[in-house]
Amino acid sequence: MNLEIFFTNLPNSMGLLKIDKNNLTPAKVKTTPQNVAEANMALFRATMNLPTAAKHCGMTQKEMKLTFWEFLKYNEPDYEIES
């Protein structure tokens, strides 16, 4: 295959090493009480892991961990452990 013909037929916006940096970073998520409540319940039910929950809220993992500890402190378990 003749590479010279291949590269000359590429569209102008598409280059070999041109990367659009706007597409690499995810959009910023605004931290709202609803997002935090959803993430806390998802962490409690183990349907979401900590990094995913933090991204869902627009927080760092450390902030999400502290928020979840506060959630656990003020919300009692709603299940019973059989012994």
Long-range contacts (C-beta under 8 A, 24 or more apart in sequence): 26-55, 28-58, 29-55, 29-56, 29-57, 29-58, 30-58, 31-57, 31-58, 31-59, 36-67, 39-64, 39-68, 40-67, 40-68, 40-71, 43-68, 43-71, 44-71, 44-72, 44-75
